[in-house]
Amino acid sequence: MTDVIEGTELGPVGQEIVYENDRVRVWHIRLEPGERQPLHRHDHPYLVVAIQGAKNVVQTIDGTRIDADEPTGGVVYRDPGAVHMLTNVGDTTYLARLVELK
């Protein structure tokens, strides 16, 4: 599920799809300290459930940096459309399930 925007190839939303049907797609995300997801875009609204929280930073394609501390057990809702990458800037492994609402 890659796409190209402004000459940049976009990566997948997570590392692995762990469940999918006609209404939702669930991604597994794991980032070790210092690790980053590739630049990607969310085409659907989504929920992020932090299984093991971490201190993360979201950087948008236009360079905006957003601190995104995600505590263990935390849940956030986000609208689709943003092109960004996520970096674990903390010292713990980040584990999450991202649920796209189709």
C-alpha positions as CSV (number, residue, x, y, z in Angstrom):
1,M,0.0,0.0,0.0
2,T,2.4,2.6,-1.2
3,D,1.6,5.9,-2.8
4,V,3.5,8.8,-4.2
5,I,3.0,12.5,-3.2
6,E,5.1,15.4,-4.3
7,G,7.7,13.0,-5.8
8,T,8.1,11.1,-2.5
9,E,7.1,7.5,-2.2
10,L,4.9,6.9,0.8
11,G,5.3,3.9,3.1
12,P,2.6,1.8,4.8
13,V,0.7,3.0,7.9
14,G,2.2,0.2,10.0
15,Q,4.4,-2.9,9.8
16,E,1.7,-5.5,9.4
17,I,-2.0,-5.8,8.9
18,V,-3.3,-8.0,11.7
19,Y,-7.0,-7.9,10.9
20,E,-9.1,-6.6,8.0
21,N,-12.7,-6.7,6.9
22,D,-15.0,-4.4,4.9
23,R,-15.3,-1.9,7.8
24,V,-11.9,-1.8,9.5
25,R,-8.2,-2.5,8.9
26,V,-6.0,-3.0,12.0
27,W,-2.2,-2.4,11.8
28,H,0.5,-3.5,14.2
29,I,3.1,-0.8,14.9
30,R,6.3,-1.3,16.7
31,L,9.1,1.3,17.1
32,E,12.2,0.8,19.1
33,P,13.8,3.9,20.7
34,G,15.1,6.1,17.9
35,E,13.2,4.2,15.2
36,R,10.9,6.0,12.8
37,Q,8.1,5.0,10.5
38,P,8.4,6.0,6.9
39,L,6.5,9.0,5.5
40,H,2.9,7.8,5.1
41,R,-0.7,9.1,4.7
42,H,-3.9,8.0,6.3
43,D,-6.7,7.8,3.8
44,H,-9.3,6.8,6.5
45,P,-10.2,8.1,10.0
46,Y,-8.4,6.1,12.6
47,L,-7.9,5.2,16.3
48,V,-4.5,4.5,17.8
49,V,-4.4,2.2,20.8
50,A,-1.0,2.3,22.7
51,I,-0.3,-1.2,24.0
52,Q,3.1,0.0,25.3
53,G,3.4,3.7,25.3
54,A,6.4,5.9,24.4
55,K,7.4,9.5,23.7
56,N,6.8,10.0,20.0
57,V,7.1,12.9,17.6
58,V,5.0,13.4,14.5
59,Q,6.7,15.3,11.7
60,T,4.4,16.4,8.8
61,I,5.5,16.5,5.2
62,D,5.7,20.4,5.5
63,G,8.1,20.1,8.4
64,T,5.7,20.7,11.3
65,R,6.8,18.9,14.4
66,I,4.2,17.7,16.9
67,D,5.0,16.1,20.3
68,A,2.9,13.0,20.6
69,D,3.4,11.4,24.0
70,E,1.3,8.2,24.0
71,P,0.9,6.6,27.4
72,T,0.3,2.9,27.7
73,G,-3.4,2.1,27.3
74,G,-4.1,5.5,25.7
75,V,-6.4,5.9,22.8
76,V,-6.5,8.7,20.3
77,Y,-8.7,9.5,17.3
78,R,-7.4,11.2,14.2
79,D,-8.9,12.4,11.0
80,P,-7.5,11.2,7.7
81,G,-5.3,13.1,5.2
82,A,-2.2,14.1,7.0
83,V,1.1,13.0,5.4
84,H,3.6,12.4,8.2
85,M,6.2,10.2,9.8
86,L,6.3,9.0,13.5
87,T,9.6,8.8,15.5
88,N,10.0,7.2,18.9
89,V,12.2,9.7,20.7
90,G,11.8,8.1,24.1
91,D,13.7,5.2,25.7
92,T,11.0,2.6,25.6
93,T,9.7,0.4,22.8
94,Y,6.4,1.7,21.3
95,L,3.7,-0.9,20.5
96,A,0.3,0.1,19.1
97,R,-2.7,-1.1,17.2
98,L,-3.9,1.4,14.6
99,V,-7.5,0.9,13.6
100,E,-8.6,2.4,10.3
101,L,-12.3,3.0,9.9
102,K,-13.3,2.4,6.3
